[in-house]
Amino acid sequence: MRKLIILPLIFLTFFSNAQLLEKTALGISYRYTGRNVLQAGLEYRLGNSYEGSIILGPSLLYTHVNDKDKFIPEINVNILRAGLLIGVSANPYSLEPRIGFSLFNAVFLNTGYAFPIHKEKYFKGITFGIQFNIAPKHSKFYDHLKMM
């Protein structure tokens, strides 16, 4: 009896994850936020339109501070409309609003300002970044080029 209950739950979980992964990409980026930072995380796209969608996701920052390696969690939200990117990211040390450009959701180029929110000001000042989004084949994460 127990197997009859668990088996449908496993299938439901598998198929719901398959739909979730259709709009998910791995984001890998380099940012300068007063120091050099490498970032890796997941990005999930809400919406299908080039005219407007929201991309959100968690990530992990890697940087070197005071002769120590630091791994810092971060969450970000970006709004995309016709290639223009407006977003914000937050981590335990700073809040960073940003603007930039999206190239088919495959590459983000952005700049912003990191406002320190912790007594240890690891991230502060003007920021620059480039992010590459790597999605599975036939993903709905990328914008598709339409030919006339």
N, C-alpha and C positions, 0 to 999 in steps of 0.2 A: 504494500500500500504506500509506503514511504517513497519508493522509487517512482511510483506513478505521479506523485506530487512534485518531486524534485526534478524529474526529467522535463516537464513543460517549463519550469522556471529556468532551467539551463538554456533551453531553446529560446525563450523570450529574451533572456539576457543577451544571448549571442546575436539575435536579429536586431535588437534595439541598438547594440553597440555598432553593428554594421552600418546602420543609418546615421549614427552619430559620427562615424569616421568619414562619411562622404564629404563633410564640410570641415574637416580638421586637417591642420598642417603642422609640421614641425618648424618652428621659427628659430633661426640661428642668426645672431647679430653681434656687431661690434658697436659700442657706444663710447663716446667720450663725455663724462659727466664730472669734470674736474679731475678725473683720473681715467685710465684705460679700463674698460669693462667688457667682458665677454658674456653673452647671454644665450641661453637655450631654454625653449619652452614649447608649449602647445598653443595653437591659435584656433579658435572656432568661429566660423562665419555665420552670422544670423542674417538672413536675407539673401536673395539671389541676384539682385539688380546692380548693374554698374551705376545706376542713378542713386543708389543708397543702400548701404549695408553696415552692420556693426560687427566688429571683430574683437573678441575678448579672449583672455587666456592667462594662465599662470606661467611663470618662468622662474629660472634660477640664474642669478648674477654671479659671476666669478671675477674677483679683483684681488689685488695685492695691497694690503694695508699694514703699515708698521712692521714690515718684514714677516708678515703672516698672510697666508691665503685665506680669503673670506668667501663663503658661499651664502648669498642673501636671497631670500624668496621675494618675489615681486608679482603683482597682478597688473594687467593693463587692459584698457578699453579704448578702441579706436573707432571713429565714425568715418566711413568712406563715402564720398559722393563725387562721381565723375573724375576719379583719379586724385582728388584732394583728400588728405588725411588730417583729421583733427582728433587728438586723443589725450589721455592722461595715464600715467603709471604711478603706482605707489609701492613703496617698500618700507621697512622699519626705519629707514634713515632719511628718506626724502619723498617729496611729492613732485612729479614732473609733468606739467602740461606740455604738449608738443603739437607742431604742425608739420606737414610734409606732403610728399607725393607717393602715390602707389602706382606701380607699373604692373597692371594686370593681376594685382594681389600677389605677385611672385616676388617683388622687391619693394621694400619701403625705404624711402630716403626721408629723414626727418631732422628737425632741430627743435629745441625747446629750452626750458629753464628749470633747473633742479632747485627746489626750495627745501633746505634742510629742516627736518622736524625732530631731530635727535640731538642731544648734546655733543655727540661725536659726529662732526660734519664730514662724512665720507664723500658725499655727493653734493656739489653746490655749483651754481653758476650756469652759464650757457652750455647746452649739450648739443651734440651732433651724433647721428647714428645711421647705420645701414643694416637692414634686416633682409635675410633671404628666407622665404617660406617654401618648404619642400612638402608637397602633398602627393598622395598616392595617384597612380594613373587613373584617368577618368574621374577625377575629383571635381566636386562642385565648388571648391574653395577658390579656384582661380577665375578671373574674368576671361571670357572667350572673345577673341577678335572676330568680328563679323565682317565678312566680305560683301560688297554690294553686288 
